[in-house]
Protein backbone atom coordinates (compact mmCIF):
# COMPACT_ATOMS: atom_id res chain seq x y z
CA UNK A 1 0.00 0.00 0.00
CA UNK A 2 1.03 3.63 -0.32
CA UNK A 3 2.26 4.48 3.15
CA UNK A 4 1.46 7.78 4.80
CA UNK A 5 5.04 8.88 4.21
CA UNK A 6 4.73 8.25 0.47
CA UNK A 7 1.14 9.17 -0.30
CA UNK A 8 -0.04 12.70 -0.93
CA UNK A 9 -2.71 13.94 1.45
CA UNK A 10 -5.94 15.26 -0.04
CA UNK A 11 -4.86 18.78 0.92
CA UNK A 12 -1.59 18.37 -1.01
CA UNK A 13 -3.12 17.04 -4.22
CA UNK A 14 -3.62 19.73 -6.82
CA UNK A 15 -6.59 19.51 -9.15
CA UNK A 16 -5.56 17.00 -11.82
CA UNK A 17 -7.58 18.68 -14.56
CA UNK A 18 -5.78 21.97 -13.83
CA UNK A 19 -2.42 20.21 -13.97
CA UNK A 20 -3.18 18.55 -17.28
CA UNK A 21 -4.61 21.71 -18.78
CA UNK A 22 -1.34 23.53 -18.17
CA UNK A 23 1.05 20.65 -18.87
CA UNK A 24 2.87 20.86 -22.20
CA UNK A 25 4.35 17.51 -23.36
CA UNK A 26 6.21 19.43 -26.07
CA UNK A 27 7.87 21.79 -23.61
CA UNK A 28 10.91 21.62 -21.39
CA UNK A 29 11.04 18.56 -19.14
CA UNK A 30 9.84 19.62 -15.71
CA UNK A 31 12.08 19.13 -12.71
CA UNK A 32 9.07 18.86 -10.40
CA UNK A 33 10.12 15.77 -8.46
CA UNK A 34 7.72 13.54 -10.38
CA UNK A 35 8.77 10.65 -12.60
CA UNK A 36 9.13 11.97 -16.18
CA UNK A 37 8.07 15.38 -14.87
CA UNK A 38 4.46 14.29 -15.35
CA UNK A 39 1.55 16.11 -13.68
CA UNK A 40 -0.22 13.01 -12.40
CA UNK A 41 -1.13 12.11 -8.83
CA UNK A 42 -1.62 8.64 -7.38
CA UNK A 43 -5.37 8.98 -7.99
CA UNK A 44 -5.17 10.20 -11.58
CA UNK A 45 -2.42 7.89 -12.85
CA UNK A 46 -3.32 4.48 -14.26
CA UNK A 47 0.18 3.11 -13.58
CA UNK A 48 1.99 3.22 -10.26
CA UNK A 49 5.75 2.66 -10.09
CA UNK A 50 7.16 1.48 -6.77
CA UNK A 51 10.85 2.40 -6.34
CA UNK A 52 12.68 -0.20 -4.26
CA UNK A 53 16.19 1.06 -3.33
CA UNK A 54 17.69 -2.29 -2.36
CA UNK A 55 20.83 -4.17 -3.43
CA UNK A 56 21.82 -5.96 -0.23
CA UNK A 57 22.55 -9.31 -1.88
CA UNK A 58 24.29 -8.05 -5.03
CA UNK A 59 27.35 -10.28 -5.24
CA UNK A 60 29.56 -8.50 -7.79
CA UNK A 61 29.13 -4.73 -7.67
CA UNK A 62 26.74 -2.78 -5.43
CA UNK A 63 25.13 0.49 -6.48
CA UNK A 64 21.81 -0.49 -8.02
CA UNK A 65 20.01 0.62 -4.86
CA UNK A 66 20.56 4.09 -6.32
CA UNK A 67 19.08 3.00 -9.65
CA UNK A 68 15.61 4.41 -8.92
CA UNK A 69 17.13 7.82 -8.20
CA UNK A 70 19.21 7.67 -11.41
CA UNK A 71 16.07 6.88 -13.42
CA UNK A 72 14.09 9.63 -11.68
CA UNK A 73 16.77 12.23 -12.40
CA UNK A 74 17.07 11.24 -16.07
CA UNK A 75 13.35 10.82 -16.74
CA UNK A 76 12.22 14.45 -17.35
CA UNK A 77 14.46 14.84 -20.39
CA UNK A 78 12.63 12.11 -22.35
CA UNK A 79 10.25 13.01 -25.16
CA UNK A 80 6.96 11.18 -24.83
CA UNK A 81 5.71 10.75 -28.38
CA UNK A 82 5.72 7.04 -29.14
CA UNK A 83 5.05 5.74 -32.66
CA UNK A 84 2.97 2.82 -31.42
CA UNK A 85 1.14 4.76 -28.70
CA UNK A 86 1.32 8.53 -29.34
CA UNK A 87 -1.05 9.57 -26.53
CA UNK A 88 -0.09 6.81 -24.13
CA UNK A 89 1.44 9.22 -21.64
CA UNK A 90 -2.05 10.60 -20.93
CA UNK A 91 -2.99 7.41 -19.11
CA UNK A 92 -0.70 8.62 -16.37
CA UNK A 93 2.34 7.34 -14.47
CA UNK A 94 2.92 8.07 -10.79
CA UNK A 95 5.84 7.16 -8.53
CA UNK A 96 5.88 7.92 -4.78
CA UNK A 97 9.07 9.28 -3.18
CA UNK A 98 11.95 6.87 -2.81
CA UNK A 99 11.93 5.48 0.72
CA UNK A 100 14.78 6.90 2.78
CA UNK A 101 14.20 4.33 5.52
CA UNK A 102 14.77 1.42 3.13
CA UNK A 103 17.83 3.20 1.69
CA UNK A 104 19.26 3.53 5.20
CA UNK A 105 18.50 -0.10 6.00
CA UNK A 106 20.09 -1.19 2.73
CA UNK A 107 23.25 0.73 3.58
CA UNK A 108 23.48 -0.96 6.99
CA UNK A 109 22.93 -4.44 5.63
CA UNK A 110 25.32 -4.03 2.70
CA UNK A 111 28.17 -3.87 5.21
CA UNK A 112 27.06 -7.18 6.73
CA UNK A 113 26.57 -8.78 3.31
CA UNK A 114 30.03 -7.70 2.17
CA UNK A 115 31.55 -9.56 5.10
CA UNK A 116 29.66 -12.74 4.21
CA UNK A 117 30.49 -12.52 0.51
CA UNK A 118 34.18 -11.86 1.12
CA UNK A 119 34.34 -14.79 3.57
CA UNK A 120 32.83 -17.15 0.99
CA UNK A 121 34.99 -15.83 -1.85
CA UNK A 122 38.07 -16.66 0.23
CA UNK A 123 36.93 -20.29 0.25
CA UNK A 124 35.67 -20.37 3.83
CA UNK A 125 32.44 -21.91 5.09
CA UNK A 126 29.91 -20.05 7.22
CA UNK A 127 29.31 -23.16 9.33
CA UNK A 128 31.99 -22.25 11.88
CA UNK A 129 31.40 -18.49 11.86
CA UNK A 130 28.56 -17.80 14.30
CA UNK A 131 28.84 -14.03 13.88
CA UNK A 132 28.45 -14.26 10.11
CA UNK A 133 25.60 -16.74 10.49
CA UNK A 134 23.89 -14.19 12.72
CA UNK A 135 24.45 -11.51 10.08
CA UNK A 136 23.01 -13.84 7.44
CA UNK A 137 19.88 -14.40 9.54
CA UNK A 138 19.46 -10.65 9.97
CA UNK A 139 19.74 -10.08 6.22
CA UNK A 140 17.28 -12.85 5.37
CA UNK A 141 14.78 -11.50 7.90
CA UNK A 142 15.07 -7.96 6.53
CA UNK A 143 14.64 -9.19 2.96
CA UNK A 144 11.46 -10.98 4.04
CA UNK A 145 10.21 -7.71 5.56
CA UNK A 146 10.98 -5.91 2.30
CA UNK A 147 8.97 -8.53 0.40
CA UNK A 148 6.03 -7.89 2.71
CA UNK A 149 6.28 -4.13 2.15
CA UNK A 150 6.28 -4.61 -1.63
CA UNK A 151 3.39 -7.08 -1.31
CA UNK A 152 1.35 -4.58 0.71
CA UNK A 153 1.92 -1.71 -1.72
CA UNK A 154 1.06 -3.84 -4.75
CA UNK A 155 -2.01 -5.38 -3.13
CA UNK A 156 -3.36 -1.93 -2.34
CA UNK A 157 -2.62 -0.68 -5.87
CA UNK A 158 -4.24 -3.70 -7.51
CA UNK A 159 -7.29 -3.32 -5.28
CA UNK A 160 -7.58 0.23 -6.62
CA UNK A 161 -7.44 -0.96 -10.22
CA UNK A 162 -3.91 0.29 -10.90
CA UNK A 163 -1.24 -1.24 -13.11
CA UNK A 164 1.95 -1.66 -11.10
CA UNK A 165 5.61 -1.62 -12.05
CA UNK A 166 8.55 -2.23 -9.70
CA UNK A 167 11.73 -0.17 -10.14
CA UNK A 168 14.74 -1.76 -8.45
CA UNK A 169 17.24 -2.11 -6.94
CA UNK A 170 18.59 -5.58 -7.44
CA UNK A 171 16.52 -8.32 -9.05
CA UNK A 172 15.36 -9.80 -5.76
CA UNK A 173 12.88 -6.97 -5.16
CA UNK A 174 9.82 -7.95 -7.27
CA UNK A 175 9.07 -11.16 -5.33
CA UNK A 176 6.45 -9.49 -3.14
CA UNK A 177 4.67 -8.24 -6.26
CA UNK A 178 4.67 -11.71 -7.80
CA UNK A 179 3.14 -13.01 -4.58
CA UNK A 180 0.41 -10.36 -4.81
CA UNK A 181 -0.32 -11.33 -8.42
CA UNK A 182 -0.38 -15.02 -7.46
CA UNK A 183 -3.24 -14.17 -5.08
CA UNK A 184 -5.27 -12.89 -8.06
CA UNK A 185 -4.32 -14.97 -11.08
CA UNK A 186 -4.58 -18.77 -11.08
CA UNK A 187 -2.28 -19.03 -14.09
CA UNK A 188 0.26 -16.59 -15.53
CA UNK A 189 3.68 -16.58 -17.12
CA UNK A 190 6.84 -14.51 -16.82
CA UNK A 191 8.77 -13.06 -19.74
CA UNK A 192 12.23 -12.80 -18.19
CA UNK A 193 14.79 -10.63 -19.98
CA UNK A 194 18.19 -11.06 -18.35
CA UNK A 195 21.83 -12.02 -18.82
CA UNK A 196 21.44 -14.51 -15.95
CA UNK A 197 19.04 -17.38 -15.35
CA UNK A 198 18.54 -16.37 -11.68
CA UNK A 199 17.68 -19.97 -10.78
CA UNK A 200 20.24 -20.47 -8.02
CA UNK A 201 18.79 -21.71 -4.75
CA UNK A 202 19.62 -19.42 -1.80
CA UNK A 203 22.77 -18.16 -3.49
CA UNK A 204 25.54 -17.42 -0.95
CA UNK A 205 23.07 -18.34 1.80
CA UNK A 206 20.74 -15.43 1.02
CA UNK A 207 17.20 -16.79 0.83
CA UNK A 208 16.14 -13.84 -1.30
CA UNK A 209 19.28 -13.35 -3.37
CA UNK A 210 19.20 -11.38 -6.60
CA UNK A 211 20.50 -14.59 -8.21
CA UNK A 212 17.54 -16.58 -6.85
CA UNK A 213 14.54 -14.49 -7.91
CA UNK A 214 13.28 -16.98 -10.51
CA UNK A 215 13.93 -19.94 -8.23
CA UNK A 216 11.77 -18.20 -5.63
CA UNK A 217 9.16 -17.17 -8.19
CA UNK A 218 8.73 -20.75 -9.35
CA UNK A 219 7.70 -21.69 -5.81
CA UNK A 220 4.43 -19.88 -6.59
CA UNK A 221 2.10 -22.46 -8.23
CA UNK A 222 0.16 -19.92 -10.38
CA UNK A 223 3.34 -19.18 -12.35
CA UNK A 224 2.93 -21.81 -15.03
CA UNK A 225 5.59 -20.64 -17.49
CA UNK A 226 8.97 -18.94 -17.31
CA UNK A 227 10.22 -17.77 -20.71
CA UNK A 228 13.77 -16.43 -20.53
CA UNK A 229 15.47 -14.28 -23.17
CA UNK A 230 19.11 -13.20 -23.48
CA UNK A 231 20.54 -15.67 -20.95
CA UNK A 232 24.29 -15.98 -21.36
CA UNK A 233 25.78 -16.45 -17.88
CA UNK A 234 24.64 -19.40 -15.73
CA UNK A 235 25.98 -22.31 -13.70
CA UNK A 236 25.60 -26.05 -14.31
CA UNK A 237 22.89 -26.40 -11.66
CA UNK A 238 20.80 -23.74 -13.38
CA UNK A 239 21.25 -25.43 -16.76
CA UNK A 240 20.15 -28.71 -15.15
CA UNK A 241 17.06 -27.04 -13.67
CA UNK A 242 16.12 -25.66 -17.09
CA UNK A 243 16.64 -29.04 -18.77
CA UNK A 244 14.61 -30.84 -16.11
CA UNK A 245 11.52 -28.63 -16.49
CA UNK A 246 10.97 -28.14 -20.24
CA UNK A 247 7.22 -27.74 -19.82
CA UNK A 248 7.61 -24.89 -17.33
CA UNK A 249 10.92 -23.21 -18.25
CA UNK A 250 11.79 -22.19 -21.80
CA UNK A 251 15.18 -20.49 -22.12
CA UNK A 252 16.22 -18.65 -25.27
CA UNK A 253 19.97 -18.46 -24.76
CA UNK A 254 21.56 -15.34 -26.17
CA UNK A 255 24.20 -17.32 -28.05
CA UNK A 256 21.60 -19.47 -29.79
CA UNK A 257 19.47 -16.45 -30.70
CA UNK A 258 22.51 -14.83 -32.29
CA UNK A 259 23.42 -18.04 -34.11
CA UNK A 260 19.90 -18.19 -35.54
CA UNK A 261 20.23 -14.60 -36.75
CA UNK A 262 23.57 -15.33 -38.39
CA UNK A 263 22.03 -18.35 -40.10
CA UNK A 264 19.37 -16.19 -41.75
CA UNK A 265 16.42 -16.30 -39.37
CA UNK A 266 14.69 -12.97 -38.89
CA UNK A 267 14.32 -11.33 -35.49
CA UNK A 268 10.57 -11.21 -36.10
CA UNK A 269 10.46 -15.00 -36.48
CA UNK A 270 12.49 -15.45 -33.30
CA UNK A 271 10.28 -13.04 -31.36
CA UNK A 272 7.17 -14.91 -32.47
CA UNK A 273 8.74 -18.13 -31.18
CA UNK A 274 9.53 -16.50 -27.85
CA UNK A 275 6.02 -15.10 -27.41
CA UNK A 276 4.34 -18.34 -28.50
CA UNK A 277 5.36 -20.05 -25.24
CA UNK A 278 3.64 -17.46 -23.04
CA UNK A 279 0.15 -17.99 -21.55
CA UNK A 280 -2.66 -15.39 -21.86
CA UNK A 281 -1.55 -13.43 -18.76
CA UNK A 282 2.07 -12.26 -18.72
CA UNK A 283 4.33 -10.52 -16.23
CA UNK A 284 7.51 -8.91 -17.61
CA UNK A 285 10.62 -9.13 -15.44
CA UNK A 286 13.32 -6.97 -17.04
CA UNK A 287 16.84 -7.07 -15.66
CA UNK A 288 18.63 -4.32 -17.55
CA UNK A 289 21.77 -6.45 -17.86
CA UNK A 290 19.80 -8.42 -20.45
CA UNK A 291 20.77 -5.58 -22.77
CA UNK A 292 24.14 -5.07 -24.44
CA UNK A 293 26.32 -3.68 -21.59
CA UNK A 294 27.11 -0.61 -23.69
CA UNK A 295 23.56 0.40 -22.74
CA UNK A 296 23.98 -0.35 -19.03
CA UNK A 297 27.69 -0.24 -18.11
CA UNK A 298 27.15 0.39 -14.38
CA UNK A 299 24.65 -2.43 -13.80
CA UNK A 300 25.44 -4.81 -10.94
CA UNK A 301 26.67 -7.75 -13.03
CA UNK A 302 27.35 -6.77 -16.67
CA UNK A 303 27.93 -9.53 -19.23
CA UNK A 304 29.11 -9.23 -22.88
CA UNK A 305 26.44 -9.89 -25.49
CA UNK A 306 22.76 -9.20 -24.96
CA UNK A 307 19.90 -7.51 -26.75
CA UNK A 308 20.25 -4.29 -28.70
CA UNK A 309 17.87 -1.42 -28.06
CA UNK A 310 15.96 -2.02 -31.29
CA UNK A 311 15.70 -5.77 -30.69
CA UNK A 312 14.21 -5.06 -27.27
CA UNK A 313 11.63 -2.60 -28.60
CA UNK A 314 10.61 -5.02 -31.33
CA UNK A 315 10.23 -7.92 -28.88
CA UNK A 316 7.98 -5.77 -26.68
CA UNK A 317 6.01 -4.69 -29.75
CA UNK A 318 5.42 -8.30 -30.79
CA UNK A 319 4.23 -9.08 -27.28
CA UNK A 320 1.96 -6.04 -27.30
CA UNK A 321 0.49 -7.01 -30.67
CA UNK A 322 -0.42 -10.46 -29.38
CA UNK A 323 -3.67 -11.05 -27.51
CA UNK A 324 -1.90 -11.41 -24.17
CA UNK A 325 -2.64 -9.33 -21.10
CA UNK A 326 0.35 -7.69 -19.39
CA UNK A 327 -0.52 -7.93 -15.70
CA UNK A 328 2.59 -6.23 -14.33
CA UNK A 329 6.29 -5.63 -14.77
CA UNK A 330 9.57 -4.80 -13.09
CA UNK A 331 12.80 -3.13 -14.17
CA UNK A 332 15.82 -3.96 -12.04
CA UNK A 333 19.60 -3.58 -11.79
CA UNK A 334 19.83 -0.06 -13.23
CA UNK A 335 23.26 1.35 -12.39
CA UNK A 336 23.96 4.58 -10.54
CA UNK A 337 25.14 6.72 -13.49
CA UNK A 338 23.53 9.24 -15.85
CA UNK A 339 23.70 7.05 -18.97
CA UNK A 340 22.30 4.04 -17.12
CA UNK A 341 19.54 6.23 -15.72
CA UNK A 342 18.78 7.55 -19.20
CA UNK A 343 18.43 4.08 -20.72
CA UNK A 344 16.60 2.80 -17.65
CA UNK A 345 14.04 5.62 -17.87
CA UNK A 346 13.38 4.75 -21.52
CA UNK A 347 12.92 1.06 -20.78
CA UNK A 348 10.61 1.90 -17.89
CA UNK A 349 8.50 4.19 -20.08
CA UNK A 350 8.12 1.50 -22.75
CA UNK A 351 7.11 -1.08 -20.15
CA UNK A 352 4.57 1.30 -18.61
CA UNK A 353 3.04 2.11 -22.00
CA UNK A 354 2.83 -1.56 -22.92
CA UNK A 355 1.21 -2.60 -19.64
CA UNK A 356 -1.21 0.33 -19.46
CA UNK A 357 -2.62 -0.27 -22.94
CA UNK A 358 -3.07 -3.97 -22.20
CA UNK A 359 -6.59 -5.21 -21.32
CA UNK A 360 -7.58 -4.15 -17.81
CA UNK A 361 -6.49 -6.53 -15.03
CA UNK A 362 -9.17 -8.87 -13.84
C-alpha positions as CSV (number, residue, x, y, z in Angstrom):
1,X,0.0,0.0,0.0
2,X,1.0,3.6,-0.3
3,X,2.3,4.5,3.1
4,X,1.5,7.8,4.8
5,X,5.0,8.9,4.2
6,X,4.7,8.2,0.5
7,X,1.1,9.2,-0.3
8,X,0.0,12.7,-0.9
9,X,-2.7,13.9,1.4
10,X,-5.9,15.3,0.0
11,X,-4.9,18.8,0.9
12,X,-1.6,18.4,-1.0
13,X,-3.1,17.0,-4.2
14,X,-3.6,19.7,-6.8
15,X,-6.6,19.5,-9.2
16,X,-5.6,17.0,-11.8
17,X,-7.6,18.7,-14.6
18,X,-5.8,22.0,-13.8
19,X,-2.4,20.2,-14.0
20,X,-3.2,18.6,-17.3
21,X,-4.6,21.7,-18.8
22,X,-1.3,23.5,-18.2
23,X,1.0,20.7,-18.9
24,X,2.9,20.9,-22.2
25,X,4.4,17.5,-23.4
26,X,6.2,19.4,-26.1
27,X,7.9,21.8,-23.6
28,X,10.9,21.6,-21.4
29,X,11.0,18.6,-19.1
30,X,9.8,19.6,-15.7
31,X,12.1,19.1,-12.7
32,X,9.1,18.9,-10.4
33,X,10.1,15.8,-8.5
34,X,7.7,13.5,-10.4
35,X,8.8,10.6,-12.6
36,X,9.1,12.0,-16.2
37,X,8.1,15.4,-14.9
38,X,4.5,14.3,-15.3
39,X,1.5,16.1,-13.7
40,X,-0.2,13.0,-12.4
41,X,-1.1,12.1,-8.8
42,X,-1.6,8.6,-7.4
43,X,-5.4,9.0,-8.0
44,X,-5.2,10.2,-11.6
45,X,-2.4,7.9,-12.9
46,X,-3.3,4.5,-14.3
47,X,0.2,3.1,-13.6
48,X,2.0,3.2,-10.3
49,X,5.8,2.7,-10.1
50,X,7.2,1.5,-6.8
51,X,10.8,2.4,-6.3
52,X,12.7,-0.2,-4.3
53,X,16.2,1.1,-3.3
54,X,17.7,-2.3,-2.4
55,X,20.8,-4.2,-3.4
56,X,21.8,-6.0,-0.2
57,X,22.6,-9.3,-1.9
58,X,24.3,-8.1,-5.0
59,X,27.4,-10.3,-5.2
60,X,29.6,-8.5,-7.8
61,X,29.1,-4.7,-7.7
62,X,26.7,-2.8,-5.4
63,X,25.1,0.5,-6.5
64,X,21.8,-0.5,-8.0
65,X,20.0,0.6,-4.9
66,X,20.6,4.1,-6.3
67,X,19.1,3.0,-9.6
68,X,15.6,4.4,-8.9
69,X,17.1,7.8,-8.2
70,X,19.2,7.7,-11.4
71,X,16.1,6.9,-13.4
72,X,14.1,9.6,-11.7
73,X,16.8,12.2,-12.4
74,X,17.1,11.2,-16.1
75,X,13.4,10.8,-16.7
76,X,12.2,14.4,-17.3
77,X,14.5,14.8,-20.4
78,X,12.6,12.1,-22.3
79,X,10.3,13.0,-25.2
80,X,7.0,11.2,-24.8
81,X,5.7,10.8,-28.4
82,X,5.7,7.0,-29.1
83,X,5.0,5.7,-32.7
84,X,3.0,2.8,-31.4
85,X,1.1,4.8,-28.7
86,X,1.3,8.5,-29.3
87,X,-1.1,9.6,-26.5
88,X,-0.1,6.8,-24.1
89,X,1.4,9.2,-21.6
90,X,-2.0,10.6,-20.9
91,X,-3.0,7.4,-19.1
92,X,-0.7,8.6,-16.4
93,X,2.3,7.3,-14.5
94,X,2.9,8.1,-10.8
95,X,5.8,7.2,-8.5
96,X,5.9,7.9,-4.8
97,X,9.1,9.3,-3.2
98,X,12.0,6.9,-2.8
99,X,11.9,5.5,0.7
100,X,14.8,6.9,2.8
101,X,14.2,4.3,5.5
102,X,14.8,1.4,3.1
103,X,17.8,3.2,1.7
104,X,19.3,3.5,5.2
105,X,18.5,-0.1,6.0
106,X,20.1,-1.2,2.7
107,X,23.3,0.7,3.6
108,X,23.5,-1.0,7.0
109,X,22.9,-4.4,5.6
110,X,25.3,-4.0,2.7
111,X,28.2,-3.9,5.2
112,X,27.1,-7.2,6.7
113,X,26.6,-8.8,3.3
114,X,30.0,-7.7,2.2
115,X,31.6,-9.6,5.1
116,X,29.7,-12.7,4.2
117,X,30.5,-12.5,0.5
118,X,34.2,-11.9,1.1
119,X,34.3,-14.8,3.6
120,X,32.8,-17.1,1.0
121,X,35.0,-15.8,-1.9
122,X,38.1,-16.7,0.2
123,X,36.9,-20.3,0.2
124,X,35.7,-20.4,3.8
125,X,32.4,-21.9,5.1
126,X,29.9,-20.1,7.2
127,X,29.3,-23.2,9.3
128,X,32.0,-22.3,11.9
129,X,31.4,-18.5,11.9
130,X,28.6,-17.8,14.3
131,X,28.8,-14.0,13.9
132,X,28.4,-14.3,10.1
133,X,25.6,-16.7,10.5
134,X,23.9,-14.2,12.7
135,X,24.4,-11.5,10.1
136,X,23.0,-13.8,7.4
137,X,19.9,-14.4,9.5
138,X,19.5,-10.6,10.0
139,X,19.7,-10.1,6.2
140,X,17.3,-12.9,5.4
141,X,14.8,-11.5,7.9
142,X,15.1,-8.0,6.5
143,X,14.6,-9.2,3.0
144,X,11.5,-11.0,4.0
145,X,10.2,-7.7,5.6
146,X,11.0,-5.9,2.3
147,X,9.0,-8.5,0.4
148,X,6.0,-7.9,2.7
149,X,6.3,-4.1,2.2
150,X,6.3,-4.6,-1.6
151,X,3.4,-7.1,-1.3
152,X,1.4,-4.6,0.7
153,X,1.9,-1.7,-1.7
154,X,1.1,-3.8,-4.8
155,X,-2.0,-5.4,-3.1
156,X,-3.4,-1.9,-2.3
157,X,-2.6,-0.7,-5.9
158,X,-4.2,-3.7,-7.5
159,X,-7.3,-3.3,-5.3
160,X,-7.6,0.2,-6.6
161,X,-7.4,-1.0,-10.2
162,X,-3.9,0.3,-10.9
163,X,-1.2,-1.2,-13.1
164,X,2.0,-1.7,-11.1
165,X,5.6,-1.6,-12.0
166,X,8.6,-2.2,-9.7
167,X,11.7,-0.2,-10.1
168,X,14.7,-1.8,-8.5
169,X,17.2,-2.1,-6.9
170,X,18.6,-5.6,-7.4
171,X,16.5,-8.3,-9.0
172,X,15.4,-9.8,-5.8
173,X,12.9,-7.0,-5.2
174,X,9.8,-7.9,-7.3
175,X,9.1,-11.2,-5.3
176,X,6.4,-9.5,-3.1
177,X,4.7,-8.2,-6.3
178,X,4.7,-11.7,-7.8
179,X,3.1,-13.0,-4.6
180,X,0.4,-10.4,-4.8
181,X,-0.3,-11.3,-8.4
182,X,-0.4,-15.0,-7.5
183,X,-3.2,-14.2,-5.1
184,X,-5.3,-12.9,-8.1
185,X,-4.3,-15.0,-11.1
186,X,-4.6,-18.8,-11.1
187,X,-2.3,-19.0,-14.1
188,X,0.3,-16.6,-15.5
189,X,3.7,-16.6,-17.1
190,X,6.8,-14.5,-16.8
191,X,8.8,-13.1,-19.7
192,X,12.2,-12.8,-18.2
193,X,14.8,-10.6,-20.0
194,X,18.2,-11.1,-18.4
195,X,21.8,-12.0,-18.8
196,X,21.4,-14.5,-16.0
197,X,19.0,-17.4,-15.3
198,X,18.5,-16.4,-11.7
199,X,17.7,-20.0,-10.8
200,X,20.2,-20.5,-8.0
201,X,18.8,-21.7,-4.7
202,X,19.6,-19.4,-1.8
203,X,22.8,-18.2,-3.5
204,X,25.5,-17.4,-0.9
205,X,23.1,-18.3,1.8
206,X,20.7,-15.4,1.0
207,X,17.2,-16.8,0.8
208,X,16.1,-13.8,-1.3
209,X,19.3,-13.4,-3.4
210,X,19.2,-11.4,-6.6
211,X,20.5,-14.6,-8.2
212,X,17.5,-16.6,-6.8
213,X,14.5,-14.5,-7.9
214,X,13.3,-17.0,-10.5
215,X,13.9,-19.9,-8.2
216,X,11.8,-18.2,-5.6
217,X,9.2,-17.2,-8.2
218,X,8.7,-20.8,-9.4
219,X,7.7,-21.7,-5.8
220,X,4.4,-19.9,-6.6
221,X,2.1,-22.5,-8.2
222,X,0.2,-19.9,-10.4
223,X,3.3,-19.2,-12.4
224,X,2.9,-21.8,-15.0
225,X,5.6,-20.6,-17.5
226,X,9.0,-18.9,-17.3
227,X,10.2,-17.8,-20.7
228,X,13.8,-16.4,-20.5
229,X,15.5,-14.3,-23.2
230,X,19.1,-13.2,-23.5
231,X,20.5,-15.7,-20.9
232,X,24.3,-16.0,-21.4
233,X,25.8,-16.5,-17.9
234,X,24.6,-19.4,-15.7
235,X,26.0,-22.3,-13.7
236,X,25.6,-26.0,-14.3
237,X,22.9,-26.4,-11.7
238,X,20.8,-23.7,-13.4
239,X,21.2,-25.4,-16.8
240,X,20.2,-28.7,-15.2
241,X,17.1,-27.0,-13.7
242,X,16.1,-25.7,-17.1
243,X,16.6,-29.0,-18.8
244,X,14.6,-30.8,-16.1
245,X,11.5,-28.6,-16.5
246,X,11.0,-28.1,-20.2
247,X,7.2,-27.7,-19.8
248,X,7.6,-24.9,-17.3
249,X,10.9,-23.2,-18.2
250,X,11.8,-22.2,-21.8
251,X,15.2,-20.5,-22.1
252,X,16.2,-18.7,-25.3
253,X,20.0,-18.5,-24.8
254,X,21.6,-15.3,-26.2
255,X,24.2,-17.3,-28.0
256,X,21.6,-19.5,-29.8
257,X,19.5,-16.5,-30.7
258,X,22.5,-14.8,-32.3
259,X,23.4,-18.0,-34.1
260,X,19.9,-18.2,-35.5
261,X,20.2,-14.6,-36.7
262,X,23.6,-15.3,-38.4
263,X,22.0,-18.4,-40.1
264,X,19.4,-16.2,-41.7
265,X,16.4,-16.3,-39.4
266,X,14.7,-13.0,-38.9
267,X,14.3,-11.3,-35.5
268,X,10.6,-11.2,-36.1
269,X,10.5,-15.0,-36.5
270,X,12.5,-15.5,-33.3
271,X,10.3,-13.0,-31.4
272,X,7.2,-14.9,-32.5
273,X,8.7,-18.1,-31.2
274,X,9.5,-16.5,-27.9
275,X,6.0,-15.1,-27.4
276,X,4.3,-18.3,-28.5
277,X,5.4,-20.1,-25.2
278,X,3.6,-17.5,-23.0
279,X,0.1,-18.0,-21.6
280,X,-2.7,-15.4,-21.9
281,X,-1.6,-13.4,-18.8
282,X,2.1,-12.3,-18.7
283,X,4.3,-10.5,-16.2
284,X,7.5,-8.9,-17.6
285,X,10.6,-9.1,-15.4
286,X,13.3,-7.0,-17.0
287,X,16.8,-7.1,-15.7
288,X,18.6,-4.3,-17.5
289,X,21.8,-6.5,-17.9
290,X,19.8,-8.4,-20.4
291,X,20.8,-5.6,-22.8
292,X,24.1,-5.1,-24.4
293,X,26.3,-3.7,-21.6
294,X,27.1,-0.6,-23.7
295,X,23.6,0.4,-22.7
296,X,24.0,-0.3,-19.0
297,X,27.7,-0.2,-18.1
298,X,27.1,0.4,-14.4
299,X,24.7,-2.4,-13.8
300,X,25.4,-4.8,-10.9
301,X,26.7,-7.7,-13.0
302,X,27.4,-6.8,-16.7
303,X,27.9,-9.5,-19.2
304,X,29.1,-9.2,-22.9
305,X,26.4,-9.9,-25.5
306,X,22.8,-9.2,-25.0
307,X,19.9,-7.5,-26.8
308,X,20.2,-4.3,-28.7
309,X,17.9,-1.4,-28.1
310,X,16.0,-2.0,-31.3
311,X,15.7,-5.8,-30.7
312,X,14.2,-5.1,-27.3
313,X,11.6,-2.6,-28.6
314,X,10.6,-5.0,-31.3
315,X,10.2,-7.9,-28.9
316,X,8.0,-5.8,-26.7
317,X,6.0,-4.7,-29.8
318,X,5.4,-8.3,-30.8
319,X,4.2,-9.1,-27.3
320,X,2.0,-6.0,-27.3
321,X,0.5,-7.0,-30.7
322,X,-0.4,-10.5,-29.4
323,X,-3.7,-11.0,-27.5
324,X,-1.9,-11.4,-24.2
325,X,-2.6,-9.3,-21.1
326,X,0.3,-7.7,-19.4
327,X,-0.5,-7.9,-15.7
328,X,2.6,-6.2,-14.3
329,X,6.3,-5.6,-14.8
330,X,9.6,-4.8,-13.1
331,X,12.8,-3.1,-14.2
332,X,15.8,-4.0,-12.0
333,X,19.6,-3.6,-11.8
334,X,19.8,-0.1,-13.2
335,X,23.3,1.4,-12.4
336,X,24.0,4.6,-10.5
337,X,25.1,6.7,-13.5
338,X,23.5,9.2,-15.8
339,X,23.7,7.0,-19.0
340,X,22.3,4.0,-17.1
341,X,19.5,6.2,-15.7
342,X,18.8,7.5,-19.2
343,X,18.4,4.1,-20.7
344,X,16.6,2.8,-17.7
345,X,14.0,5.6,-17.9
346,X,13.4,4.8,-21.5
347,X,12.9,1.1,-20.8
348,X,10.6,1.9,-17.9
349,X,8.5,4.2,-20.1
350,X,8.1,1.5,-22.8
351,X,7.1,-1.1,-20.2
352,X,4.6,1.3,-18.6
353,X,3.0,2.1,-22.0
354,X,2.8,-1.6,-22.9
355,X,1.2,-2.6,-19.6
356,X,-1.2,0.3,-19.5
357,X,-2.6,-0.3,-22.9
358,X,-3.1,-4.0,-22.2
359,X,-6.6,-5.2,-21.3
360,X,-7.6,-4.1,-17.8
361,X,-6.5,-6.5,-15.0
362,X,-9.2,-8.9,-13.8
